[in-house]
Amino acid sequence: MFSKREQQAIEEKISQLKKFKEGILSSQELAGLITQRRVRWIKERLEEMLVRYKCLNPEEQAHRIIFFDHMKINPEHSKMIRVSPNKIRIESYNFCPYLEACKELDLETRFICKDIGEPSIQEMASIIHPSLKFSRNYENIMPYNSLHCEEYIEIIEV
């Protein structure tokens, strides 16, 4: 059903989330570890990626860097729609190892995605551009929406 790479990703997420489920790590501690890893990844590559995507605005840069370069999502599985001059909506139809791990461990995806996953994506977006905000519509994520997760990246004027 899953490729070898997908199965390895699921097993990695199960291992992480078991530590939360068993009380070894709090959701904040696990979110912190994931954020540290992702921040290290983006800081090592940001300069090169900003040059590659210099013709795009910050929201689109963040979409490409986070979704395609970091998460390795096939661009065909991530539809970007501009909803305002400063905001894009992303419909993610991709394989998600966190979704599969949540199913395996009987964990609530809305909680896991918001409390454990979202902080690291927000931090990555802020490193790309300090005014970027990442969010999700938690009424419209998998498995509740069987087709895709609905996410947003926008420039917040300060």
VENPEWO-V472415 format. One line per field, one symbol per residue. ss: DSSP state (2 for helix, 1 for strand, 0 for the rest). A space follows every 50 residues. Layout:
ss->???
//
This chain:
ss->00022222222222222222200000222222222222222222222222 22000002222222222222000022211111110011111100002222 22222000222222222222222222220001111100000000000011 11111000
//
